[in-house]
Amino acid sequence: MSRSVEGPVLEARDLRVSYGGHVALDIPHIALAPGELVGVVGANGAGKSTLVNALLGWSRGNPVVGGSVRLAGEEIGALPTHARVSRGLALVPEGGAVFMSLTVAENLAAAAPPDAPGHVHDEAEIEALFPRLRERRQHKASALSGGERQMLAISRALRLGPRALLLDEPSIGLAPRLVTDVLRAVRGLVDRNLSVLLVEQNVRAALAVVDRLILLERGRILAEGPAAAMRDDPRILEAYLGEAAA
Ligand SMILES: Nc1ncnc2c1ncn2[C@@H]1O[C@H](COP(=O)(O)OP(=O)(O)OP(=O)(O)O)[C@@H](O)[C@H]1O
């Protein structure tokens, strides 16, 4: 059972990441409320992955990372990744993270710490969320489609009992129908009070499910707001929805 949280579940201030003097991310403030789905969009290289990795305390290479990260009110910015995960911050990285040589059932059994901070989804809940996984229970992850593998990766993260879930481009490489299925399932989790930060390159699909959208450009927040308002933002319309601004 998760502790109740007042204020944001996840909040970062003055989050700054640089690689050899090149500032890849500079974000004064970002927050995720309980039961909120926030989308993060931006062009290639805008800093989307750098953002989720900095929140989790993980990186490729050797960046200099500064700033504060708070999870359920506790400062976690100086903790190693595994300690952040055990406190309830879970990441599904780009391309998912599953054991290819294990079956779906084995993959799910391999995740679930005894002292998870949030709600640990059991098999029945996962099968209700992603019915396709029920049919694939005894299949190896290597035999799954990209969409099924993404569903399995999200399910594994749910077995960790997260307070907040970071999803890095879950729809990449998926057929449109599966993009809808996966993002609808994510919305369903949020409606049951999970907090999710969703990095998405498919802006149209993201706008259909998120509460708020953040537009990153060169590591900075260029615009942010409720989905309904961002849908009409000329910077989103022109660059991402392929429509000329009025
Ligand atoms: N290991 C690294 N070493 C040096 N620079 C890096 C490293 N990782 C990321 N960067 C730089 O940080 C910036 C942000 O990259 P990042 O991967 O976060 O962008 P992104 O928005 O996730 O892009 P994409 O949509 O292509 O995945 C880029 O300028 C990138 O070159």
The ligand as a MOL file (V3000), in Angstrom:
LIG
                    3D

  0  0  0     0  0            999 V3000
M  V30 BEGIN CTAB
M  V30 COUNTS 31 33 0 0 0
M  V30 BEGIN ATOM
M  V30 1 N 26.4090 10.2520 -23.8600 0
M  V30 2 C 26.3270 11.4520 -24.4260 0
M  V30 3 N 27.4440 12.1480 -24.7170 0
M  V30 4 C 27.3780 13.3800 -25.2620 0
M  V30 5 N 26.2340 14.0070 -25.5720 0
M  V30 6 C 25.0790 13.3640 -25.3100 0
M  V30 7 C 25.0530 12.0600 -24.7300 0
M  V30 8 N 23.7520 11.6800 -24.5870 0
M  V30 9 C 23.0060 12.7070 -25.0630 0
M  V30 10 N 23.8050 13.7070 -25.4870 0
M  V30 11 C 23.3440 14.9800 -26.0820 0
M  V30 12 O 22.3130 15.5280 -25.3010 0
M  V30 13 C 21.3160 16.1100 -26.1290 0
M  V30 14 C 19.9680 15.5080 -25.8270 0
M  V30 15 O 19.9500 14.1280 -26.2410 0
M  V30 16 P 18.7310 13.1690 -25.9110 0
M  V30 17 O 19.1220 11.7850 -26.2950 0
M  V30 18 O 18.2660 13.3990 -24.5290 0
M  V30 19 O 17.6130 13.7310 -26.8940 0
M  V30 20 P 16.1730 13.1330 -27.2060 0
M  V30 21 O 15.2300 14.2880 -27.1720 0
M  V30 22 O 15.8610 11.9890 -26.3230 0
M  V30 23 O 16.3690 12.6710 -28.7100 0
M  V30 24 P 15.7810 11.3810 -29.4970 0
M  V30 25 O 14.3490 11.6950 -29.7820 0
M  V30 26 O 16.6400 11.3760 -30.7220 0
M  V30 27 O 15.9680 10.1650 -28.6290 0
M  V30 28 C 21.7640 15.9110 -27.5580 0
M  V30 29 O 22.4220 17.0820 -27.9760 0
M  V30 30 C 22.7270 14.7460 -27.4600 0
M  V30 31 O 23.6920 14.8050 -28.4670 0
M  V30 END ATOM
M  V30 BEGIN BOND
M  V30 1 1 1 2
M  V30 2 1 2 3
M  V30 3 2 2 7
M  V30 4 2 3 4
M  V30 5 1 4 5
M  V30 6 2 5 6
M  V30 7 1 6 7
M  V30 8 1 6 10
M  V30 9 1 7 8
M  V30 10 2 8 9
M  V30 11 1 9 10
M  V30 12 1 10 11
M  V30 13 1 11 12
M  V30 14 1 11 30
M  V30 15 1 12 13
M  V30 16 1 13 14
M  V30 17 1 13 28
M  V30 18 1 14 15
M  V30 19 1 15 16
M  V30 20 2 16 17
M  V30 21 1 16 18
M  V30 22 1 16 19
M  V30 23 1 19 20
M  V30 24 2 20 21
M  V30 25 1 20 22
M  V30 26 1 20 23
M  V30 27 1 23 24
M  V30 28 2 24 25
M  V30 29 1 24 26
M  V30 30 1 24 27
M  V30 31 1 28 29
M  V30 32 1 28 30
M  V30 33 1 30 31
M  V30 END BOND
M  V30 END CTAB
M  END
